[in-house]
C-alpha cells in the first residue's frame, strides 16, 4: 500500500511542475535550460516555427502567446529521472487554415508501440503507419 501512495504522489507532484519564473529561481536552473535548448532544436528540426523580425510581420498578423512549462520527472520512490520542458501555445488563439494547417501531438509511449507490434506479430496481423 505504501508503494502505491508513493507512486501516486510522484505522478501528481505539483512541486515539480514550474513556470519559467519559478524555474529561473531554482537551484537546478542550468539543467532545465539545457533541456530547453534541446527542445528548441527539436522544434526547429521539425519546422514547427521560424524566426522572424517583428518589423517584418504582415500588417494584420496576429502573434500567438505561448508559455514554457518545466517539469521534473520522478520514479515512484521519488528519485529524479529527468528534466522536461514543453513550449505550449495558447490553442484558443488559433484558427484552422489561418494560424495552423497541421498538428503535432506525440501521445503514444514506446512500450505501447512495442506491445502493439508484438501482438500484431503473434496474431499474424498486418501493421501500417497511420
C-alpha positions as CSV (number, residue, x, y, z in Angstrom):
1,X,0.0,0.0,0.0
2,X,2.8,2.4,0.8
3,X,4.4,2.0,-2.6
4,X,1.0,2.8,-4.3
5,X,0.8,6.0,-2.3
6,X,4.4,6.9,-3.2
7,X,3.6,6.3,-6.9
8,X,0.6,8.5,-6.7
9,X,2.5,11.3,-5.1
10,X,5.3,11.0,-7.6
11,X,2.8,11.2,-10.5
12,X,0.9,14.1,-9.0
13,X,3.7,16.1,-7.5
14,X,2.7,19.7,-8.2
15,X,6.0,21.0,-6.8
16,X,7.8,19.5,-9.8
17,X,5.8,21.5,-12.4
18,X,7.0,25.0,-12.8
19,X,6.6,28.2,-14.8
20,X,9.6,30.0,-16.3
21,X,9.8,32.5,-13.4
22,X,9.9,29.7,-10.9
23,X,12.5,27.7,-12.8
24,X,14.8,30.7,-13.1
25,X,14.8,31.0,-9.3
26,X,15.5,27.2,-8.8
27,X,18.9,25.7,-7.8
28,X,18.9,23.4,-10.9
29,X,18.2,26.1,-13.5
30,X,21.1,25.0,-15.6
31,X,19.7,21.5,-16.1
32,X,16.3,23.0,-17.2
33,X,18.0,25.4,-19.6
34,X,20.0,22.6,-21.2
35,X,16.8,20.6,-21.8
36,X,15.0,23.7,-23.1
37,X,17.7,24.3,-25.7
38,X,17.3,20.6,-26.8
39,X,13.5,21.2,-27.1
40,X,14.0,24.3,-29.2
41,X,16.4,22.4,-31.6
42,X,13.8,19.6,-31.9
43,X,11.1,22.1,-32.8
44,X,13.3,23.8,-35.3
45,X,14.2,20.5,-36.9
46,X,10.5,19.7,-37.4
47,X,9.9,23.2,-38.9
48,X,7.3,23.9,-36.3
49,X,8.2,27.6,-36.4
50,X,10.6,30.1,-37.9
51,X,12.3,33.2,-36.5
52,X,11.2,36.5,-37.9
53,X,11.8,40.1,-37.0
54,X,8.8,42.0,-35.6
55,X,9.3,44.7,-38.2
56,X,8.8,42.2,-41.0
57,X,5.4,41.0,-39.8
58,X,2.5,41.5,-42.2
59,X,0.2,44.3,-41.1
60,X,-2.7,42.1,-39.8
61,X,-0.5,39.3,-38.5
62,X,-1.5,38.1,-35.0
63,X,1.2,36.7,-32.8
64,X,0.3,33.7,-30.7
65,X,1.0,33.8,-26.9
66,X,3.0,30.8,-25.5
67,X,4.3,29.6,-22.2
68,X,7.2,27.3,-21.2
69,X,6.3,24.5,-18.8
70,X,9.1,22.8,-16.8
71,X,8.8,19.5,-15.0
72,X,11.0,17.1,-13.1
73,X,10.1,13.5,-13.8
74,X,10.5,11.1,-10.9
75,X,10.3,7.4,-10.2
76,X,7.7,6.0,-7.8
77,X,10.2,6.2,-4.9
78,X,10.9,9.9,-5.6
79,X,14.3,9.6,-7.4
80,X,14.8,12.1,-10.2
81,X,14.6,10.5,-13.7
82,X,15.0,13.5,-16.0
83,X,14.0,17.2,-16.6
84,X,11.4,18.0,-19.2
85,X,10.3,21.3,-20.9
86,X,7.5,22.0,-23.3
87,X,6.6,25.0,-25.3
88,X,2.8,25.4,-25.2
89,X,0.9,27.8,-27.5
90,X,-2.4,29.1,-26.4
91,X,-4.6,27.0,-28.7
92,X,-7.7,29.1,-28.2
93,X,-6.0,31.8,-30.3
94,X,-5.6,29.6,-33.3
95,X,-7.9,29.0,-36.3
96,X,-7.6,26.0,-38.6
97,X,-6.4,27.1,-42.0
98,X,-5.3,30.6,-40.8
99,X,-2.8,30.0,-38.0
100,X,-2.1,26.3,-38.5
101,X,-2.7,23.6,-41.0
102,X,-1.5,20.5,-39.1
103,X,-1.0,19.4,-35.5
104,X,1.8,17.6,-33.8
105,X,1.0,15.8,-30.5
106,X,3.1,12.8,-29.5
107,X,0.9,10.9,-27.1
108,X,2.0,7.2,-27.6
109,X,4.7,5.8,-25.4
110,X,7.3,3.4,-26.8
111,X,6.2,0.4,-24.6
112,X,2.7,0.8,-26.1
113,X,4.2,0.7,-29.7
114,X,6.3,-2.3,-28.8
115,X,3.3,-4.2,-27.3
116,X,1.1,-3.4,-30.4
117,X,3.8,-4.6,-32.8
118,X,4.3,-7.7,-30.7
119,X,0.6,-8.5,-30.6
120,X,0.2,-8.0,-34.3
121,X,3.2,-10.3,-34.9
122,X,1.8,-13.0,-32.6
123,X,-1.7,-12.8,-34.1
124,X,-0.4,-12.6,-37.7
125,X,-1.9,-9.1,-38.3
126,X,-0.5,-6.6,-40.7
127,X,0.8,-3.3,-39.3
128,X,1.0,0.0,-41.0
129,X,1.6,3.6,-40.0
130,X,-1.4,5.9,-39.9
